[in-house]
Amino acid sequence: MEITRTTVPGAGVVHHFLTRGGQRFGVLVDGAGQRALLIYGATDPDEPEQRIALEHDEADQVAEVLHSSSVADRLAHLERRLAELLGGST
């Protein structure tokens, strides 16, 4: 996946993603930390066809779903690894 980061004056920072399959989307992070998903179509590669505004908790929920494993699973793995390093077991 190709990822680029662009600062847009007055709007914030846009992270553009280009998948191996050629699909484009972006994440806009404004100065207040609000996030929006930007969905691009084939007609205009510079203008999103859709903008989906996300509240902070919604952005966290989307990020959790996109992780290859959940936060709880990653935390449990780290706890087991720490116990191993300290010579104990769980």
N, C-alpha and C positions, 0 to 999 in steps of 0.2 A: 504494500500500500504506500502510496506517495502522500506525504503530508507537508503542507506549506502553511506558513503563518504570515498574516498580513495585518499591519496596523491601518485601520481606516479612521482618519480624522473625524471626530464628532460621533463616531459609532462604536468604536472599541477595537477589539482584535478578532479577526476571523481566522479560524483554523480550517483550511480546505483539505478534504480527503478525496483521493482518487483511488478507487479499488482496482484490483487486477482486472476486473471485468469491465472497467471503463466508466463506472458509475461515479458521479460526483455528489458530495454533500459537504456541508460546512457546519461549524459551531461558532456562533458569534457570542463573544463575551464582552458586555459593555462595561463602562467605567464603574457602574454600581455592582458589578459581578453577576448581573442577570445573564442567563444563557438562552439562546434560541437555536434550534436546528434549522439549517437552510438546506432545502432540497432543490437541486438543479435539474433541469430537463435538457433535452437535446437541442432545443431551439436557440437559447441564449446561454452560453456557458458562464457569463458574468453576472446574470440576474437570476436570483432564485425564483422558482415557480411557486414555492411554498415556504413560509416562515412559521415555525412552531415555537412559541414562547414557552419557556419552562420556569416554574418557580424553583427555588433552591432545592427543596425536598424532591421535586419531580426530577431534576437533573441528577440528584444522588440516586434515585431509584433506577433511572435509565442506565447510569454508570454501573450500578450493581448488576443489572441484567446482562450488560455487555461483558462483564468480567468472565474469564474462562472458569473461575470458581468463585463462590460467594465469599464475602468478607468473613463470615463465620467459619467456613472451611479453611480459609487462609490463616485465620487466627488460631484455629485448633492445630493446624500443621506447625505454626511457629511455636505454640506452647509445647507440643510434643518434641520438637527439635531442641528447644531450650532445656527441657527436662533431660534429654539425652546428653546435651553438652554439660549439664551440671551433674551428670552421673546418676540421675534418678530415673524413674519411669512413671508413666501415667496410666 
